[in-house]
Amino acid sequence: MIAVGADLKIYVATRPIDFRCGHDGLAAKVQEMLRLDPFSGAAFVFRSKRADRIKILVWDRTGLVLVHKRLEGCKFVWPTIADGVMRMSPAMF
């Protein structure tokens, strides 16, 4: 379970990724693309090209947790990007 609180940092990859990636592949993308530590406890959100699927990667102190969500008949709505940053509140997450 992902505990969403005011102290949870959420990072969103703004470019779609190959959804064949699993835990290790996404952890590598966090390090390469975002230049962040996948074991920091932050939530890393990745989307598919069609924007109907997301994957969320989180380190919960015992291992990497991977959540995969697919919407049926609709797409995720993404916040706008301003100055290279997408801002998202815990409620939007």
C-alpha positions in Angstrom: 0.0 0.0 0.0 1.2 3.5 -0.8 0.6 5.9 2.1 -0.2 9.3 0.5 0.7 12.1 2.9 2.0 15.6 2.8 5.6 14.3 3.0 5.3 11.9 0.1 7.2 13.2 -2.9 5.7 12.3 -6.3 7.8 12.4 -9.5 6.1 12.1 -12.9 8.0 11.1 -16.0 6.7 13.5 -18.6 7.5 11.2 -21.5 5.7 7.9 -22.1 7.7 4.7 -21.5 7.8 1.2 -22.8 5.3 -0.6 -20.6 7.2 -3.9 -20.8 9.5 -2.6 -18.0 9.2 -4.2 -14.6 10.6 -3.3 -11.2 14.3 -3.3 -12.3 13.7 -1.6 -15.6 11.7 1.3 -14.0 14.3 1.7 -11.2 16.9 2.1 -13.9 14.7 4.7 -15.7 14.4 6.6 -12.5 18.2 6.8 -12.2 18.8 7.5 -15.9 15.9 9.7 -16.9 15.1 11.5 -13.7 18.5 11.4 -12.1 16.9 10.3 -8.8 17.3 7.5 -6.3 14.5 4.9 -6.8 15.1 3.7 -3.2 14.3 7.1 -1.6 10.7 6.3 -0.7 9.3 8.7 -3.3 6.6 7.6 -5.8 7.6 7.6 -9.4 4.8 7.7 -11.9 5.1 6.5 -15.5 2.5 6.6 -18.3 1.9 4.7 -21.5 1.7 6.3 -24.9 -2.1 6.0 -25.0 -2.4 7.6 -21.6 -4.8 4.9 -20.5 -2.2 3.2 -18.2 0.1 4.2 -15.5 2.8 2.4 -13.4 3.8 3.7 -10.0 7.1 2.6 -8.5 7.8 3.0 -4.7 10.4 1.7 -2.3 8.6 0.7 0.9 11.7 0.0 3.0 11.4 -3.8 2.3 11.3 -3.9 -1.5 10.1 -2.1 -4.6 6.3 -1.9 -5.0 4.9 -1.7 -8.5 1.3 -0.6 -9.1 -0.2 -0.9 -12.6 -3.5 0.7 -13.4 -5.4 0.5 -16.7 -8.5 2.6 -17.4 -11.3 1.2 -19.6 -12.7 3.6 -22.1 -11.0 6.8 -20.9 -7.5 8.3 -20.3 -5.6 9.8 -17.4 -5.6 13.6 -17.3 -2.2 15.1 -16.6 -1.4 18.5 -15.0 0.3 21.0 -17.3 4.1 21.3 -17.3 5.4 24.7 -16.3 9.1 25.5 -16.3 9.9 21.8 -16.9 8.0 20.7 -13.8 4.6 19.0 -13.4 3.1 19.8 -10.0 0.7 17.4 -8.4 -0.9 17.5 -5.0 -1.4 14.3 -2.9 -5.1 14.6 -3.7 -4.5 14.7 -7.4 -2.2 11.7 -7.0 
